Amino acid sequence: MTLPAISKHIKVLERAGLVVRARRAQYRPCALDPAPLEEISTWAQRCRTEWESRLDRMDDYLARLAPRPGTDGHDD
């Protein structure tokens, strides 16, 4: 990976609040800030039960739509 590509990725992470950069003369040390990821994880965990329920219902619905084994799905 090139240095400009690394710099670009770090800037994206910094704008997302996942990386904090400091300035020390010509150096720009970086540190990860896990707090935003913890917030997302907490939110996703609260929604997990509802998502799983909806995906289970969708799976059941798709199974009912699928042709039965031994048939080609056409009325002859």
C-alpha positions as CSV (number, residue, x, y, z in Angstrom):
1,M,0.0,0.0,0.0
2,T,1.4,3.4,-0.8
3,L,1.9,6.2,1.7
4,P,-0.8,8.4,0.1
5,A,-3.3,5.6,0.2
6,I,-2.6,5.0,3.9
7,S,-2.9,8.7,4.6
8,K,-6.3,8.7,2.8
9,H,-7.6,5.8,4.8
10,I,-6.5,7.4,8.1
11,K,-8.3,10.6,7.1
12,V,-11.5,8.7,6.5
13,L,-11.2,7.0,9.9
14,E,-10.4,10.3,11.5
15,R,-13.6,11.9,10.0
16,A,-15.6,9.0,11.2
17,G,-14.3,9.6,14.7
18,L,-12.4,6.3,15.0
19,V,-8.9,7.7,14.9
20,V,-7.5,10.7,16.8
21,R,-4.4,12.4,15.5
22,A,-1.9,14.5,17.4
23,R,0.9,16.8,16.2
24,R,4.4,16.5,17.3
25,A,6.7,18.6,15.1
26,Q,6.6,16.9,11.7
27,Y,5.1,13.7,13.2
28,R,1.3,12.9,13.2
29,P,0.9,10.0,15.7
30,C,-2.5,8.3,15.5
31,A,-4.6,6.5,18.2
32,L,-7.7,4.4,17.8
33,D,-10.8,5.6,19.6
34,P,-13.1,2.6,20.2
35,A,-16.0,4.7,21.7
36,P,-17.9,5.1,18.4
37,L,-17.7,1.4,17.7
38,E,-18.9,0.6,21.2
39,E,-21.9,2.8,20.6
40,I,-22.7,1.0,17.3
41,S,-22.3,-2.4,19.0
42,T,-24.7,-1.4,21.8
43,W,-27.3,-0.1,19.3
44,A,-27.0,-3.2,17.1
45,Q,-27.4,-5.5,20.1
46,R,-30.6,-3.7,21.1
47,C,-32.0,-4.3,17.5
48,R,-30.7,-7.8,17.1
49,T,-33.9,-9.6,18.4
50,E,-36.1,-7.7,16.0
51,W,-33.8,-8.2,13.0
52,E,-33.6,-12.0,13.7
53,S,-37.4,-12.2,13.9
54,R,-37.8,-10.4,10.7
55,L,-35.2,-12.5,8.9
56,D,-36.8,-15.7,10.2
57,R,-40.2,-14.6,8.8
58,M,-38.6,-13.7,5.5
59,D,-36.9,-17.1,5.4
60,D,-40.3,-18.8,6.0
61,Y,-41.9,-16.7,3.3
62,L,-39.2,-17.5,0.7
63,A,-39.4,-21.2,1.5
64,R,-43.2,-21.0,0.7
65,L,-42.4,-19.3,-2.6
66,A,-39.8,-21.9,-3.7
67,P,-41.0,-24.7,-6.0
68,R,-41.5,-28.1,-4.2
69,P,-38.9,-30.8,-4.9
70,G,-39.9,-32.8,-8.0
71,T,-41.7,-30.0,-9.6
72,D,-40.4,-27.4,-12.0
73,G,-42.7,-24.7,-10.7
74,H,-44.9,-24.8,-13.9
75,D,-48.6,-25.8,-14.1
76,D,-48.9,-28.3,-16.9
